[in-house]
């Protein structure tokens, strides 16, 4: 126990000394993060390579401990073969973040580095083996491990938008894993997490609002990757049958923020790599909270998540803990007031998703029928059927010298219409009541489909069209 405390104090002091040295050096070199009017609202230029101090303090604490006569030094020496195998993965994730801090990387380049580091970690023995009481087949272990590690790595990176936020969230998660390791007599995990707790605590002295140094990607990727790996090791040595559930709860706040970001961008048809101002901390800042208050709120949420995860790890009232945790997460999401999730939820409850799916299926069927039509009359049969199906009040078509008309009875006086030109003489007009059609979101795809399919058929209808126009003359 004294060895673990010594390791924590040592890492804390190293981070406390190294952080200002790194900060001052990069400030003199002019390698700083400048504020802008978009996403960087800090008042002055700040170095963003805090990950260097964090990583050096973390690694050096183990090296100094191994030189002492404390019992943990023996454990460190015994774990050295595993550490040497695992070290390339850590160096790779750190290098990926550092390159992004210094020269900038594209999202896909960062993702390649993260996947490569996660793959190396899997090779060293970091395996996700089960979740919720269910063990996964061996062939599932690799993709799930990669997904977990990449998700944790990016979760900490994405939440790093307020002074001290990612550092504090990581500190709470690491401290939770440390407590769980001590409660379960898992001294190997305790030795691995204790210096991370110390480093983060020392670094927070300079990173809390107003920050004089940022974690940067080198720090946030390094931190998220280690937390993901230690979460897997925690689950592998845990007595609970629920596997990854407890580590998931310990990292729930950054993971939840990442999941919400992916859902929001998906619902808006945006790239999941696109930056936006919809993260949880952005929502709280938009409500007038100060960055310091936002960070403190997150710390409180992380402490609650830590209690949930420790209750899971101790195998007391697992079912009740999961229910309470999910209820608390749901209430929190509702309180944030995301428009995307609110609209999607209402559409699901009101059956709009099913109606949209049905409309798209019907549209595809009408596209096939229209493609098979060989005469204007056959085309009109398909269009009239589609107009009835999609709730249009009136349909009118002039094609190949023929004129077709459909009118719903009783007619509605207040309507809108869309005209689809096919050529100088040919067109389709659809009219609907001012109220929405029975198939939402179908007008534009239907108009596009009619224009594309009918325009391609005009050549085959050319002779009929010429004869009809000749007769009119």
N, C-alpha and C positions, 0 to 999 in steps of 0.2 A: 504493500500500500504506500509506503514511504517512497518507493521508487516511482510509482505513478505520479505522486504529488510533486516529486522532484522534476519529473519530465514536464509536467504542466507549468511549473514555475519557470523552468529553463526556457521553454518555448515562448512563454509570455514575455520574458525579459529580452530574448533575442528579437522578437517582433517589435518590441518597444524601442529597441536601439536601431534595428536595421531599417525600419519604415521611414523615419525622417532622413536617414542617409540616402536612401533611394530617392525619396521625394526631392531633396535638395539637389542631388546630382542631375536628375532629369529636368528639373526646373532650370538649372544653369545651362543645360544643353538646348533648352527651348522646346523640348519634346513634351508638350502639354496639350490638354483638351480645352479648346477655346469655347466659350459660350456662344450660342446663336439664338435666333428668334424662333426656332422651331422646337427642338427637343432637348436642348442643353440650356438649362435656365440657371446654372450656377453663376455667381456674380463675377468670378475672376477665373483666369486660366489655371487649371489644376492638372498635375501629372496623373496619368491613368495607367500606371504600371505597378500598382501595389501588389500584384500577384508575385512579382519578383521577391519582395521582402517576405511575403507569406510563405512561398515555396522554400526559400533558403532557410528561414527560421524553422520550418517544419522538419526539413531533412537534417539540418545541423543538430537539432535537439537529440535525434536518435544517435548521431555520431558521437556527441559528447557523452550521452548516457552510457554508450558501450565502453567508454574509457574509464568509467567509475567502477567501483566494486559492488555496486548495488545489484540486487537479485534480478531486477528488470533488465540489466545489461546482459545477463545470460540469456534471457528470453529473446532479446533483440538479436543476439548472436545466433541463437537457434533458428530464428525466423529469417536469417539473412539469405538463405537460398531462395525462399519464396520472394523476398523483397527484391532481390536482384532480377528475378524473372518478371516481377510486376513493375519494376522501375521504368522500362522502356515505354509502357503504356502511359505512365504519369508524365514522363518527359515529352511524349508525343502530344498529349492534350495541352500541356503547358506551352509547348512551342507553337501549337496552333493558335492559342489565345494571344501569345506574345507577338506573333507575326501580324495578327489582326490589329493589335494595339499600335504597332510601329509602322506598318506599311499598308494595312487594310486588306482583307480577304473578301471574296464573294461568298454568299451564303452556302453555295454548294461546296466550295473549297473547305469551309469550316466543317461542314457536315462530313466530308470525306475523312478529315482528320479525326473527328469524333468517333466515327464508325471504326476506323482503323485502331484507335486506342481501345475502344470497347471490345473489338475482336481479340486484341492482344490480352486484355484482362480476362476474357473468357478462356483463353489458352492457359493462363496461369492458374485457373481453378475458380474464378468468379462465375458461378452458375446460378441462375434463377431456377429453382427446382419445383416450386409449387406456390399456390395462392388459394386462400379461402378454404383450406383443408383438402385441396385437391393437388395431387402430384402430377406434374406434366410428363409426357413422354420425352424420351431423350432427345428426339429430333426437334422438339419444340423449345428445348432449353436455349439453344444458340440464338434464334431470332428474338425470343423474349428477353434474354440478357442484353442483347444489343439495344433493343427498344428501351428497356429500363434505364440503362446507363446513358444513352443519348438523351432520353427525356429528362433525367435528373440534371445532366450537364447543362442543357438548354434552359431548364426551369430556373436555375439560379442565375444564369446569364440574363434571362429576360426580366427578372424581377429587380435587377440592379439599375433602378431608375431614380432612386432617392438616396441622399447621403445616408450611409450606414444601414441601408435596408437589406441588401444581400448579405452583408457581413453579419448583421444581427440575426437574420433568419438562419444562416448557416451555423452560427454559434448555438442557437437553440436546438437545431437538429443534431449537431455534433454532441452537445451536452446530453441530449436525450439518449443517444446511442451509448454514451459513456455510462450513464446511470444504469441503462439496461444491461450493459456488459458487467458492471459491478454486481448487480442484483443476481445475475446468472452465473457469477464466478467465471466469466469469459475474459480472462486476463489478457489474452492476445488482442482481442478487440478493444479492451480498455487502454492498452498501451498504444494502439494505433490511433484512437480518437482523442486521447488526452492532450497530446501536443497540438492537435488541430484546434481544440478548445482554447488552449493557451495562446496560440498564434492569433486566432480571431479576436480574442479579448484584447491583446496588445495592439493589434491593428485597428480595432474599433476606436481606440483613443484618438486616432488621427482621421478616421473615416466618418465619424459621426458628425452630424450637422453642427457648424459649417465644416465640411470636409476639406482637408488640405491635400489629400491624395485619394484617388479612386482605385477600386479593385482592378478595373479594366477587364478585358476578356481573359487575360492571362490568369487573373485571380479568380474570376467567377467560373470559368470553365474548369480550372484546377479544383476549386472547392466543390462544385456540383458533381464532378467525376468521382472525387474521393468519397463524398457522401453516398453516392449511388453504390459504389463498391462496398463500402462499410455496411450499407443497408442489406446487401446480399449476404455478406459474412454474418451479420446479425441473425438473419433468417435461417442460415444454415446451421447455426449453433443454438438456435432458440428451442426451448422446450415446448412452445406453443405449436399447435397443429395448424395454425392459420398462416404459417409461412411469411410471405411478404406483406401481410396486412399491417403489422405494427410499423415496419419501416415506411410503408406508404403513408401512414398517418403522421409519422414524424416529419415527413417531407411534404405534407399535404398542402401547405400554403403556396409554395412556389409551383408545385405540380398542378394545383387547381388553377392558378393564374395562367399557366401555360395551356391547360386544356381549354379554358375559356377563350384564350386568344385564338387557338386553332379553330374552335367552333365559330367564333365571330367572323373570322376571315373566310371560313368555308361558306357560311350563310350569306356573306356579301360577295361571294365569288372572287375573292382576292387571294393572292399568293399567301401561304402560311408563313413565308419568310418576310413579308412586307411589314415594315414598322408602322405602328399607329399609336394613338393616344388613348387606347381603350383598356390598358392594364388596370388592375385593381388600384394601384397607387395613383394612377392618373385620375380615376374616378373620384378618389378621395381628395386629391388636390383640386379638382374642379368644383368641389363643394366648399372650397375656401379654407381647407385645412393647411397648416404649414407643413413643410417637409419633416420637421422634427416630430410633429404630432402624428403624421402618417407612419413614420418609423416606429414610434412607441405603440401605436395601435397594432401594427404587425407583430411586434414583440409579444404583446398580450395574446394575440391569436395563436402565435407559435407556442406559447406556454400552455394554452388550452389543448392544442394538438399534441404537445408532449405528454400531457397527463393522459389523454386518450390512448396514445401508443404504449405508454408504460402499463396502463391497465390491461391492454391486450397482451403485452409480453408476460404479465404475471398470471394470465389465465383466470381472471376474475370477471365474471359477467360479460363474456365476449359478445354475446348477441346484443345485450343492452347497450354496450359501448358502441357497437357498429350503428345501431339505430339512432342513438343520440348524436353520434358524429355526423351521420348523413343528414339528420334533421338540422343540425347547426349549420352545415355547409349549404343546405337548401335555403335556409332563412338568410344567410349572408349573401348568397347570389341574388336573391330577390331584392334585398335591400340596396344592392348596387344599381339596380334599374337598367340592365342592358336591354336596349330596344330590340336587338337581333333575337335574343333568347325569348323575350316576351312575345314577339310576333310569331316566332316558330312554335312556341308553346300553345298559343291560341289557335294557330292553324292546325296543330295536331289534335287538340281537344275538340275543335269544331268540325273535324273531318276534312279540312281543306287540303291536307296532304293527299288524302285518298282521292279527292276530286281532281286535283292536279295530275296525279298519276294516271287516273282513268282517262282524262282528257288527252294526255300525251300518248297513251296506248291507242285511243280512237284515232288520233291524228295520224299516227303511223299506219294504221289500217287504211285510212282514206288515202294516204299517199300511195300505198301499194295499189289500191283500186284505181286511182286516177292514172297511175303509170300504165296500167293494163288497158285503159280505155282507148278505143281506136277511132271513135267518131265523136263529134260535138254532142250528140244526144247522150252517149254513154258518159261523157264528162259531166254533163249537166245532172244526170242521175246521181252521180257521186256527190256533186256540190250541193244539190238539194237535200240529200240525206245528211250531209255534214251540217248544213244550215239548221235543219231541224234538231240534230243532235246537240249542237252547241248553243241553241237558244236564240238564234237570230230571227228578227221579225220579218225581214224581207231579204231576198237574194235576186239579183238581176245579172244576166250574163249575155254578152254579145260576142259570139265566137264563130268564125268561119262563115259569116253571113247569116247565122241563125241568132234569134233572140229568144231568151228563156227568162221566165219570171216565176218567183215563188213569193207568196204573201201569207203570213200567218193570220189566222182569224181567231178572235177579233183583233183588228189592227190597232196599234198604239200610236197616238199622234205625236208623242214626244220621243223622238229617236235620234240617234247619231248614226253616221255611216262612214264606211271606208271604201275608197275606190282603188281598184288594183288594175292599172293600165297594162295591157299585154302587147298592144301595137297601136298604130294610128287609128284603127277601126275597132279593135277588140278590147274588151275590158270585163271585169267582174266587180259588182258593187254589193256589199253586205251591209245591212242596217240592223241595229239592235235597239231595244229600249234603253232609256237613260240609266235605268238600274243595271247592275252587272249581269253579264251572261251567266248561264248555269255552269260554264266551264271557265274559271278564271285563268288568265294568262295565256289564252289560246289564240287571241286575235292576231297578234304579230306573227307567230309561227304558222298559222293557217294562211295568212296573206302571203307570206314568203313561199310557202309550199305551192299555193295556187299559181303564183307568178312564175315560179321555176318550172313546174310541170306543164302548165298550159302554154307558156312561151315556147317550150321545146317542141310542142305538137303543132304549132302554127304552120310550119312548113308542110306538114302532111295534110293540113286543112286548106292549103293555099288554093288549090283548084276550086274547091267549094266556095271559098271566100271571093275569088275573082268572078265566078259566075254570079254570085249573089250581088256583088257590087255592079256587075254589068247589067243585071236585071233592073237594078234601081235606076241606072241611067236611062 
